[in-house]
Structure formats: structure tokens, C-alpha cells
């Protein structure tokens, strides 16, 4: 009798496990889509869905001179680092390659996250529909902007929700991640202006003024200079290449 009772318990447990597995299979997608969803705060959902990809994209472009796929680059420690000021001649100062560097970086990050952003907006729409809303997006254009001490993401359109005859409109969905890429790019522009004008830059003046900033400068044999700007507190980096006022092999400057 004792053995029969144990067998019966095992059978019941096995049946319960199978039933639970079936329920999870059927309902997990709905459960998953509802995680982190707050009807009153669509921006929070967008952030939870997109933040990881945004941070990864910021890191990628920061380590590659501001570009997702550098075309004119110097290979440094297996990293393709974009030339932001360049000349292929000797004794000549470089020419700016990205005079609108901030805008270029913003467009690169926007491109990097656009596919994931659309997936997130589709998931957001499904969540609202599952909760009985009619959903209307005017458009699905995502913009990224570098701002002081943060990188902001914004949906430049309105989201209109209708439920039980009541309408709610959000003119934009936005969130930001903490990152001082804005400041690092501003310093990079200043260094690049000196490279273009004088063929070199004095980096210690930046560290004297910005005590949390580390500026590293590595001269290469072909006349290229690799600059690495690092925030000592956050370890955020921005690195880029320049070739200006280069000397032929065998000569020094």
C-alpha cells in the first residue's frame, strides 16, 4: 500500500509538471510581453526594451572614432579607428573628415538602434492592444541626441491610445542614459582643430582644466596619431585617429 501511494504521488506530480509545461508554452509570450509594461508610462517600457542596445551602440562608435563601420581608418590594437583629420601628404596639416562630428555620431547611433527600436515599438503596440486599447503611431522615427552628461533617445511622433471612448496622446516617447560622450566629443573637436591648424596638439592643457579627464596620445610610424580620451570616473572613452604634418621615414619633427 505504501509503495502504491508513492507511485500515485509520482504520477500526480508528473501530470502537474506536464500541465505546467503546457501552460507556460501557451501563455509565456503574453506574460513576457507584459513584463515591465505600465499603461501610464510607455517611455519606461521603451527604455527597458532598448537601453541595452543603446549602450552597446554608444560604446561601439566611441571606440571607432564615431562610426559604426569606419571606411578610412587606422588599425590600432585590432580596433578600426576612424581618421577624423587626415592628409596623405608630408609636411602638410590635415583636413577635417567629419566637420559635423556630433551630428555624425548621433546619426550613427540612430542607425545602429533603429531596427531594435522598431521591434520595441511593435511590442509596445501589442501590449496596449492586449489591454484593450486602439493604438495609432503617427510615425516610428527614432532620434538620438548627445546632451551634456547623457545620451537621449526620442520617438519623434505622437502615440494616440483609445480605450472605452477615451483618448490619451503622448507627443513623444523619450529616455536617456548617463554618458558623457557629449563632453568627450567637444574635447575631441578642440584637439582636431589644433591638428588641422598646427599639425599637433598639446593635450596636457585639457587634463589641467578637466581633472577627471585622461588624454592619451600615441604616435605611429606612418605619422598617424591615436588619441584616447577617457573619463577617469566612468571609464567612458572616445578614441580617434589623425594624420597631420607628417614627416617622411627617417626624419623627426
Buried (B, 14 or more C-beta within 10 A) or exposed (E): EEEEEEEEEEEEEEEEEEEEEEEEEEEEEEEEBEEEBEBEEBBBBBBBBBBEBBBEBBBBBBBBBBBBEBEEBBEBEEBBBBBBBBBEEEEEBBEBBBEEBBEBBBBBBBBBBBEBBEEBBEBBBBBBEEEEBEBBBEEBEBBBBBEEEBBBBBBBBBBBBBBEEEEEEBEEBBBBBEBBBBBBBBBBBEBBEBBBEEBBBEBEEBEEEBEEBBBEBEEEEEBBBBBBBBBEEEEBBBBBBBBBBBEEEEEEE
